[in-house]
Amino acid sequence: MLLDKNAHSVFLLCYELILVIKYRRNVFDDSVSNRAKEIFEYISPKYNISLQGWDYSSDYIHIKFKAHPNTEISKFINAYKSASSRLIKKDFPQVKEKLWKDYFWSQSFLLLSTGDVSSDVIKNYLDNQKEKI
């Protein structure tokens, strides 16, 4: 397992995010999903987030990503939802016909922290710290 690091810390912060279309409208197909993914990849570096996996169904997207300790995840999610809603409706006018009023994303979302760090990873880190002192 490879750990991430910066100047002062070592970390592995993995998340899964599920965003659902308002009222579970069927909006996503390959082209809309690809555009939503492009938007994610454009915005995420500004928040120290890296995409690890992407999946979708007609009414939701499922994103796996890694973040840094200084990442403000709620601000990122709000920025992503706002930008993707605006840009997808602009790029795919037919999507607006499937929505209720002007709403795109459901207000709620599911965010899970993932990863199962074994005691061996922690011991390895501590052993490496002894060598650096």
C-alpha positions as CSV (number, residue, x, y, z in Angstrom):
1,M,0.0,0.0,0.0
2,L,1.5,3.3,-1.1
3,L,1.0,6.2,1.3
4,D,0.7,9.8,0.2
5,K,2.9,12.4,1.7
6,N,3.7,16.1,1.8
7,A,6.3,18.1,3.6
8,H,5.0,17.4,7.1
9,S,2.7,14.3,7.0
10,V,2.1,10.9,5.6
11,F,-1.5,10.0,4.9
12,L,-3.9,7.9,2.9
13,L,-7.4,9.5,2.7
14,C,-9.7,7.6,0.4
15,Y,-13.3,8.4,-0.2
16,E,-16.4,7.3,-2.1
17,L,-18.9,9.9,-3.1
18,I,-22.4,9.2,-4.5
19,L,-24.3,12.1,-6.1
20,V,-27.9,11.5,-7.1
21,I,-30.0,13.4,-9.6
22,K,-32.9,15.3,-8.0
23,Y,-35.9,13.1,-7.9
24,R,-33.8,10.3,-9.4
25,R,-34.5,11.5,-12.9
26,N,-32.7,9.5,-15.6
27,V,-30.1,11.9,-17.0
28,F,-26.8,10.1,-17.3
29,D,-25.7,8.3,-20.4
30,D,-22.1,7.8,-21.7
31,S,-21.7,11.3,-23.0
32,V,-23.2,13.1,-20.0
33,S,-21.1,10.9,-17.6
34,N,-18.0,11.6,-19.6
35,R,-18.6,15.4,-19.4
36,A,-19.3,15.1,-15.6
37,K,-16.0,13.3,-15.2
38,E,-14.1,15.9,-17.3
39,I,-15.5,18.6,-15.0
40,F,-14.5,16.6,-11.9
41,E,-11.0,16.2,-13.3
42,Y,-10.7,19.9,-14.0
43,I,-11.9,21.1,-10.6
44,S,-10.3,18.4,-8.3
45,P,-6.6,19.4,-8.5
46,K,-7.6,22.9,-7.1
47,Y,-8.7,21.0,-3.9
48,N,-5.9,18.5,-3.8
49,I,-8.2,15.7,-4.9
50,S,-7.3,12.9,-7.3
51,L,-9.8,10.7,-9.1
52,Q,-9.4,7.0,-8.5
53,G,-12.6,5.6,-10.0
54,W,-15.8,6.6,-11.8
55,D,-19.0,4.7,-12.3
56,Y,-22.5,5.8,-13.1
57,S,-26.1,4.8,-13.6
58,S,-28.9,6.7,-15.3
59,D,-29.7,8.6,-12.1
60,Y,-26.4,8.9,-10.1
61,I,-22.6,8.9,-10.2
62,H,-20.3,7.0,-7.9
63,I,-16.8,8.6,-7.5
64,K,-13.8,7.2,-5.8
65,F,-11.1,9.7,-4.9
66,K,-8.1,10.5,-2.7
67,A,-7.6,13.8,-0.8
68,H,-5.0,15.6,1.2
69,P,-5.4,16.5,4.9
70,N,-6.0,20.1,4.0
71,T,-8.8,19.4,1.6
72,E,-12.1,21.0,2.4
73,I,-14.2,18.3,1.0
74,S,-17.6,19.9,1.6
75,K,-16.4,23.0,-0.3
76,F,-15.2,20.8,-3.2
77,I,-18.5,18.9,-3.4
78,N,-20.5,22.1,-3.5
79,A,-18.1,23.6,-6.2
80,Y,-18.4,20.4,-8.2
81,K,-22.2,20.1,-8.0
82,S,-22.6,23.8,-8.9
83,A,-20.2,23.7,-11.9
84,S,-21.3,20.3,-13.2
85,S,-25.0,21.3,-13.0
86,R,-24.5,24.5,-14.9
87,L,-22.2,23.1,-17.5
88,I,-24.1,19.8,-18.2
89,K,-27.4,21.7,-18.6
90,K,-25.6,24.1,-21.0
91,D,-23.8,21.4,-23.0
92,F,-26.8,19.0,-23.1
93,P,-30.0,21.0,-23.5
94,Q,-32.0,17.8,-23.7
95,V,-31.1,17.1,-20.0
96,K,-33.2,20.1,-18.9
97,E,-36.3,18.4,-20.2
98,K,-35.8,15.5,-17.9
99,L,-35.3,17.6,-14.8
100,W,-37.9,19.0,-12.4
101,K,-37.7,22.8,-12.6
102,D,-34.1,23.8,-12.8
103,Y,-32.8,21.3,-10.2
104,F,-30.0,19.0,-11.2
105,W,-28.4,17.3,-8.1
106,S,-30.2,16.2,-5.0
107,Q,-29.2,18.4,-2.1
108,S,-28.0,15.4,-0.2
109,F,-25.1,13.1,-1.0
110,L,-23.3,10.0,0.4
111,L,-19.6,10.4,1.4
112,L,-17.8,7.5,2.8
113,S,-14.2,7.3,4.0
114,T,-12.7,4.0,2.9
115,G,-9.6,2.1,3.4
116,D,-8.5,-0.6,5.7
117,V,-5.2,0.3,7.2
118,S,-3.5,-2.7,8.8
119,S,-1.4,-2.6,11.9
120,D,1.6,-3.5,9.6
121,V,1.2,-0.2,7.7
122,I,1.3,1.7,11.0
123,K,4.3,-0.3,12.3
124,N,6.2,0.2,9.0
125,Y,5.6,4.0,9.3
126,L,6.8,4.0,12.9
127,D,9.9,1.9,12.0
128,N,10.7,4.3,9.1
129,Q,10.5,7.3,11.5
130,K,13.0,5.8,13.8
131,E,15.5,5.6,10.9
132,K,15.1,9.2,10.0
133,I,15.6,10.6,13.5
